[in-house]
Amino acid sequence: MKNKKGFTLTEILLAVMIVGIIGVALAALTTAASRESGVGRSKILLRNNLSIALRQLREDIHNSSRVMYVRGRINSASSGSAIPLLVLAKNLDLTGNAISSVQTPTYITYCFVPGSTSATPTGSSTGGSIYRRESAAVLDWNSSTPDCGTPATNSDFEIFLHNVKFIPPIGSSGDAKYYPVPLFRLSSSDAAYSDKDSSTTDFRRKDLASVLVVKLITELPSTPVVNDVVEEIFVLPNGFRVE
């Protein structure tokens, strides 16, 4: 009588266990690789969006003749509120007259609308948007700050940057104590307050300088959180400093 070769129950169970362990390990590796690939794609998307936005801002600054308003840091923000960040003027001299008679002065306004998704640190949010508007009239220039209105429903505004993160200042003084964003400020002024060229009779009263510091963070509230940070310094070719 010939012996029939086969597998014992113990051998089968051991093989199943080994295959299971290998399968779990492969699944974990595949999930990790997929997650890292997704994070990489998201980072590339955020970086591309920031690059496009900064290119537009750089072009606006290069073509401007004056800085009319700079926000500085944003101490507090509520979802849906529109906050002015920057107002530039094209073809406008220090006396408020057109530099060239063949070109009408125009104003470029940047406004920030905070998002509603809570983020870290405490008081921060993600999902905000920065809007851009170019017009022959500056928005509500008689108020203490320009009035952005409701950019999302105003056809004059266009999206400048999505997924903008808001972080309020942390600490009492000194840039080392906080990293507030979005931040548009002059290199010669403290980040804590806005500055506006508001005089209608003596434009020498204000010094809005010619160097602009911009800090931005774009963030996706994903798992894991994906963000990108940029700090840029712009120099106005036609900037001025008047004592």
Secondary structure as the mmCIF struct_conf table of DSSP 4:
data_model
#
loop_
_struct_conf.conf_type_id
_struct_conf.id
_struct_conf.beg_label_comp_id
_struct_conf.beg_label_asym_id
_struct_conf.beg_label_seq_id
_struct_conf.end_label_comp_id
_struct_conf.end_label_asym_id
_struct_conf.end_label_seq_id
HELX_LH_PP_P HELX_LH_PP_P1 LYS A 2 LYS A 5
HELX_RH_AL_P HELX_RH_AL_P1 LEU A 9 ASN A 63
BEND BEND1 SER A 65 SER A 65
STRN STRN1 ARG A 66 VAL A 70
STRN STRN2 GLY A 72 GLY A 72
BEND BEND2 ASN A 75 ASN A 75
TURN_TY1_P TURN_TY1_P1 SER A 79 GLY A 80
STRN STRN3 ILE A 83 LYS A 90
BEND BEND3 ASN A 91 ASN A 91
STRN STRN4 LEU A 92 LEU A 92
TURN_TY1_P TURN_TY1_P2 LEU A 94 THR A 95
BEND BEND4 GLY A 96 ASN A 97
STRN STRN5 ALA A 98 ALA A 98
BEND BEND5 ILE A 99 SER A 100
TURN_TY1_P TURN_TY1_P3 SER A 101 VAL A 102
BEND BEND6 GLN A 103 GLN A 103
STRN STRN6 THR A 106 VAL A 113
BEND BEND7 SER A 116 SER A 116
STRN STRN7 THR A 117 ALA A 119
TURN_TY1_P TURN_TY1_P4 THR A 120 GLY A 123
STRN STRN8 SER A 124 SER A 135
BEND BEND8 ALA A 136 ALA A 137
TURN_TY1_P TURN_TY1_P5 LEU A 139 ASN A 142
BEND BEND9 SER A 143 THR A 145
HELX_RH_3T_P HELX_RH_3T_P1 PRO A 151 THR A 153
TURN_TY1_P TURN_TY1_P6 SER A 155 ASP A 156
STRN STRN9 PHE A 157 PHE A 166
STRN STRN10 ILE A 167 ILE A 167
BEND BEND10 GLY A 171 GLY A 174
HELX_RH_3T_P HELX_RH_3T_P2 ASP A 175 LYS A 177
STRN STRN11 VAL A 181 VAL A 181
BEND BEND11 PRO A 182 PRO A 182
STRN STRN12 LEU A 183 LEU A 186
TURN_TY1_P TURN_TY1_P7 SER A 187 SER A 188
BEND BEND12 SER A 189 SER A 189
TURN_TY1_P TURN_TY1_P8 ALA A 191 ALA A 192
BEND BEND13 TYR A 193 TYR A 193
STRN STRN13 ASP A 195 LYS A 196
BEND BEND14 THR A 200 THR A 201
HELX_RH_3T_P HELX_RH_3T_P3 PHE A 203 ARG A 205
BEND BEND15 SER A 210 SER A 210
STRN STRN14 VAL A 211 LEU A 220
BEND BEND16 THR A 223 PRO A 224
STRN STRN15 VAL A 226 VAL A 235
TURN_TY1_P TURN_TY1_P9 PRO A 237 ASN A 238
#
